Amino acid sequence: MSYTQPMSHHAAPVHARLLAEQALSRAAGAPLLTGNRAELLIDAAAHYDAWLTAIRGAKERVLLENYIIRDDAIGQAFREALVECAKRGVFVAVVYDWLGCKGQSRDRFWAPLRAAGGQVRAFNPPQFGQPFGWISRDHRKLLVVDGMQGFLSGVCISEKWLGDPAKGIAPWRDTGVALLGPAVAELEHAFAESWANIGTPLSPFAAAVGDDTGNVALRVIATQPATAGMYRLDQLIAAMARKTLWLTDAYFIGVAPYVQALAAAARDGVDVRLLVPGSSDIPVVAGMSRAGYRPLLKAGIRVFEWNGSMLHAKTAVADGLWARVGSSNLNLASWLSNREIDVAVEDTGFAQQLAEQYERDLENATEIVLAPGRWRRHADHVQTSAGRPPRTRHVGGSSGRAAAGALRIANTMGAALTDRRVLGDTATGPLLTGAIVLSLLAVVAVFWPAVIGWPLAVLAAWLAMNFGARAWRLRRRFKRRAAELDDAG
């Protein structure tokens, strides 16, 4: 029998670090890249200045991918900068999301850029034959210039991010990062994948030659639908955090596995904090987010609501060692169905900057706490902390409350059907509400079947036409490929 010498005390930390690095790389689906420079960009004004400066100085190529590019003063400034680039021979390619820009800008907005030689593509417009294809969106905010400068963020291109001083509306709170170094090639590759997903791929670019003088190690996580790289990484960081895990998110809708991971960290003594908007541009999502406060607060997670106009940042910082910035929100849309791009930075200096910004943000936030009560059912009521005065909320109250109630009912009924968790006394109301709603539907189906039958018939016919069209297109594609193979043979 062979004998293996026990691992030395010196080798154990090194081995643990290698295992952690391997786990992070596999979870994210992205390698650790060294030799970079990373600069935090805070709020839209800083972003727009940096982005426009980079575009105006472009010599070879500009690649822009953004969820929203609005036809307003800011959008027009970017378009004109891109037009000037194209006129002097710079290759310009733009990807915008069809749904994100719906009502924000029309296709003719891009006519001057196309006339100057630039190329513009819309991501995922509605297509007959793909009835649910619209769910997947390009939610990235990405800019690459000359293969040397890269930017990613939560900031879209719209005056809305700057607020409205005349009306007393403060700028939106958002965060991004400017990159130099090897990571920029990963950003360019991510753009090329989005471009190829829409049409003819880009021709390969010559490798950019730049100074590799940075010392920041990071991962570029360019997620695509169903890849879930960011979800796995968020779960892993929640499990690995030892002291602090501070999260900022614009549209938090926690799923059970992630909430459980955060709760487990909090129970182990990790200082877990979540900063979310107090007033949201999407009231329904805000209501869903608030519906999930209770399990977080019960687990010891501190929840804060931003007091400004809109908090749109998506960041995380753990133990002062690791930080994430990008476009991904903590919800299923970002984790599973959208194209997103984030950077996970393993650098104490960068993480410390983000932690300091987080603490400054909390100075303009209200902490949410569980109200003390004599009875258990009253102890679940949520209130603002005594240390901060309650404020007037500016969200759509009725829609937010309706969404929160619907989510709570759905979660409770799902738990009752699957027995996936023990139901407490607070589940009585949602269960009774669900029972009443289902009873009413049953009565309608018995006495007025057409009320339910006709909508179902229309839905079935619509799906049938879409699936039939999809099958016909696939059949044509396979026949064409078979013919090409026969000709080649």
N, C-alpha and C positions, 0 to 999 in steps of 0.2 A: 504494500500500500504506500503510495507516494505521500509525502508531507509537504503542504504548502505553507510557507512562512507567513505569519500574520502580517497584515498591512501595518506599516509604521505609522506613528502619530503624525509625522510630517506628510506622508503620502495620502493619508485619509482626506484632508481638506482638498487636496489637488484632485483626487478622484471624485469627490463630491461635486466640485466645480465642473469637472468634465461631464458628469452625469446631468447636472442642471443645464449646462449649455446644450447638450444633446437633446434633452427633453424640450427645451424652449424651441430649438430649431425644428424638431419634428412636429411639435404642436402647431407652430406658426406656418410651417412649410416654407421657411425662409432661413437662409444661412446668416451667421453673424459676420458683418462686414466691418472691417477696421479701416482706419486712416481717413475718417470723414470729419467735416466741420458741420455743426448743427447750431442754428440760431433760432431762438423763439421769436415768433411774431405775435404780438398781442393786439387784437381788434382789427377791424377792416382797414382803417386808414393806413396803418403800417403795412398791411398786406398789399394794398393797391399801389402804394408808392414803390415798394420793392418789386412787385410784379411788372409794373409799367416801365420802371427803369431797366429791368432785365430785357423786356421785349424790345424796347427802343434801342438797346445796345446789341441786339442779336446780329450775328454775322452769317450763320449758316441755316439754322432751323429753329422754329418755335412750335412746340406741341402743347396745346391747351385742351384740357378736359375738365368740364365743370357741369354740375347738375343744373344750375340756373345761370343763364346769362340774359339779363333783362335789358329791354330796349328803353334805357333811360340815360341820364348823363354819364353814369359810370360805365354802363355797357357800351355806349357810343365811344367813350374815350378808349376803351380796350379795342373796339373794332377799328377805330382810326389808327391806333398804334400798329395793329396787325396789318392793315392795308398798306401803311408806309413800309413795313418790313417786306411784304410781298412785292411792292413796286421796285424795291432795290435788289430783288433777286433772292431774298431769304425764303426758304421753304416754310410755309405756314399750314398747319393742319389743326382743325378744331373739331372736337366732339362735344356735343351738348345732349342732355337727356330730353327726349321728346315730351315726356310728362312733366318734368321739372320746369320746362320752358313754356308749357301750355298756358296761355294767357299772359306770359311775360315778354315774349318776343315771337315774331313770325319769321317764316323762312326768308321773306324778302329783306329782313334786317341784314342778312348776310350777303345780299347782292353786291355791294361794293367790294367786299373781300374776294368773292368769287371772280368778279370782273378784273381784279388786280392779280389774279393767279393763285389765290389761296384756295384751300380745300376745306369743306365743312361737311360734317355728317351728323345726322340725328340718330341717337341711340334708341332702338326699340320702339318705333312708332307702331300703332295698331296694325295687325296683319290678320286678314281673314284666314282661318285655319289654325289659329293659335288663340283660343278663347281666353286663356289665362296667362298668356305670354306677357301681358302688360305689367304683371306683378313684379317682374325683375327690372330694376332700374339701375342706371349708372349714376351713383351717388358720389362719385369721386370729385375732388377739387384739386387738380393737378396741373402744374406748369413745368415744362422742361425747356431750357434755352441752350442751344448749341451743344447739347450733351454734357454740359459742364455745370450749369446751375439748375437746381431742382427745388420745387416748392410743393408742399402738400398741406392741406388745411381743412377746416370746416367752413371756410368763408366762400360764399357764392359771389357772383359778380352782379351787384345790385345796389342801388342807393339805399335800400331798406337797411342794409347792414350799418350805414352811417348814422341812422337815426334821423330826427328832424328837429334841430335846435329851435326853429321858429315855433314849433308846437310843444316844446319842452320834452321831446322824446330823445332819450339818450341813445348813443350808439349801441348796437348789439355787442354782447361780450362773446368773443370768439378767439380761437387760438390756432396757430399754424407753425410751420417750421420751414426754414430755408436751409438747403443742403448743398455742400460741395464735397466732391470726392467720389469714391467708387459707387456709393449708393445711388448716384444720379443715373448711372446706367440701368439700374433696376427700375427706376421711375420711367425711363424711356422705354424699357421693355414692356412695362405695364401698359403704357399708352399704346404701343404697337399691337398688343393683344386686343385692346378695345377697338382699335381701328380695323383690325382684321376681322373682328366679330361682326362688323357692319358691312364690309365690302372687301375690295381688293386690298391685300396686305401692302404695307409700306416696303419699299426697297431697303435693304440693310444699310444702316448708317456707318460711316467710318468711325472708328473708336476715337473719342475725344481725348486730347492730350492736355492734362492739367497738372497742377502741383498737388502732390499727395502729402500735404503738410498737416492734416488734421490728426487728432488722436481720439476721436469719438467712435465707439463701436455701436452698431445698430443693426436692426433688421427692417427691411421693407416688406410689409405684408400687404400684397395686392390680392385681395380676395375676389373670387368670382362666385356666381350662384352655386350653392350646394357644396362649396369647398370647406366652409366653416373654420378656416384657419384662425381667424380672429376670435371666434367663440372658444376654440380649444385653448388659445393663449390666455384669454381672460380667465377661464376656469383655472388654468395652471397657476397664474399669478395669484389668484385668490387663495390657492392652496399653499403657495410657497412664501407668501408675505409673513414676516415674523414680527414686525413692529407696527408699521403703518400701511394703510392702503386707502388713498384718497382719490375719489372718483368724481369727475364732472361729466354730466351727460345732459343733452338737450331733450331727448325723447326716451327716457328710461321706462321700459316695460319689462320688468324682471321675470324671467322664466324660472320655474321651480328649481332646476339643477343649479343655476347660477346664484339664486337667492340662498339656497342651502350652502353653497360654497362660501358666500360672504358671511352667513350666519356662523358657520363653523370657525371661520377665521376670528370673528368677533368673540366667540365663546372661548377661544384660545388666548384671548388677551390682545389681539391685534386691534389697533385703533382704526376702525373702518368708518369712513365718512362718505356720504353721497350728497353732492351739490347738484340741484336740478332747478329749472326755471320756476319762478313764482307766477309769472304771466307768460303764457306760451302763445306762439303764433298758430298753433294747432290745438285748440281747446280740448278736443276729444282725446288726444294723446295725453294731455295734462291730466285729464280725469282718470285715464287708465293708470297713469303713473302713480297718482295719489291712492288709487285702490290697492297698490302694493306696499304702502308705507308700513302698515301694521306689523307684518311678519319681520320686517327689517328692524323696526323699533323694539319689538319684543326680544330680538336677538342681541340687542345692544349696539346696533349700527346707528350712528348719528346721521340724521337727514336734515339738510338745509335747503331752503328755497331762496333763490336769487331775488333781490328787491328791485333790480333794474328793469329795463324794457324787455329784453329777451336774452337769455343765456343760451348760446348755440354751440359752445365748445364741447369737444369730446376728448377728454384727457384722463390719464391715470398716472399716479406716482406711488411707488411702493418702496418703503424702507430707505428712502433717500438714495437709492441705487439704480432704480429702473423707472422708466417713464414711457408713456405712450401718448402720441398726438396724431390726429388724423380725422377721417370722415366717418368712422364707424360709431354708431350709437349702440347702447346696451339694449338691443331688442332683436327680435327674430328677423326683421326685415334686413337689418345690416348684417347680422351674423350668417344668414342662410340664403337670401334671395337677391341681394344687391351686389353690384360691383363697387367695392370700397378700396381705399388705400390709406394705410397707417404706417407710422414708423415707431418701432419699439427701441428705445435708446438705453443702452447700458453704460451710463456715465454719471458719476456722482455730481459733477458740476452742472450738467444739464438737468438732472433730477432735482437738484437743490433749487435751481431757478424756478422750476415748475412748482415745487413745494412752496416756495415763497410767494409765488403768484396765487396759489391756492389759498394761502392764509390771508392775502390781501382781499381776495374775492369773498371770503367769509365775513369780512368786515362790512360787506354790503348784502348780507344774507340773514334770514331768519331761521332759527333752528326749530324743527318740529319735534314735539315730545308727546308721549302718551299722558293724557290727563289723569291725575290721581283720582281714585274713586273707591268707595267702600265695597261696591259689588263688582264682581268680575266683568259683567256685561258693560258697566260704565267705565271700567279701566281701559277699555279698548278705544275710547274716544280720543281723537287726535287734536292737539291744540298747539299753538305757538308757545315757545319757551317764555318763562316769566321774565327772563332777562332782556327780552326784546319785545317792543310793542307790536300787537297784531297790525297788519296793514290791509288796505283794501286791495282785493284781487281784481285784475283787469281781464280775466278770461271769461269766455262765454259760459256762464254758470250752468244753464240748463243742459247744454250738450255735454259739458264735462261731467256733471253729476250722472247723466244718463249713461255715459260710457263707463264710468266707474261702477255704477250699479250693475250694468250688464256684464261687465267682466267678473265682478264678484259672484253674481248668480251662476255664470258659466263655470267658474272655477269650483264653486261649492258643489254644483250638480255633477261635475266631472269627478270630483273626489268621492261623492256618494256612490256613483256608478262603479268606480274602479276600486274603491277602498284603498286608495294610494296613501291616504293620511287619515288620522283620527280627527273627526269633526268636533269642534267645541260648541259652546252654547251660542256663539255668535253666528253659527251656520243656520240657526232655525229660520230666521227671516228670509235669507236667500232661497232656502229649500222650499218654504211655503210659497214664495213668489213664483219660483219655477213651476211648482205644482199647479198653481192657479193658471199660469200662462199656458201650460200644456193642456190643462183641462178645457180652457176656452178654445184652443185650436182643435181639440177633439170634437167639441160641440159644433164648431163651424164646419168641420169636415163631414159630420153626420147630416146636418140639416141644410147646409148650403155648400155642397161639394164643389160647385163651380168656382167659388171664391178661391179655393186652394188649387183646384184642378187646372184652371186656365193658366195661371202663372207657371205651374209646373210643366204644362204642355208647351208653352212658349219657350221656357228654358230648355226643355228637352229638344225641341226643334232647332233652336239656335246652336246647341252643342252638336247635334247631329250634322248640321251643315258645316260647321267648323271642322269636325273630325273627318268628314267626308272629303273636304277640300284638302286637308292635310295629307290624307292617305293618297289622294290623286297626285299631289305634288311629289310625295316621296316615291311613288311608283314611276313617275316620269324621270325623276332624278336617277333612280336605280337603272332604268332602261337606258338612259343616256350614258351612264358609266359603263354599262355592259357593252354598249355599242362602241365606245371609245377603246375598251380593252380588246374587243374583236378586231378593230381596225389596227391597233398597235401590234396584235399578234400576227 
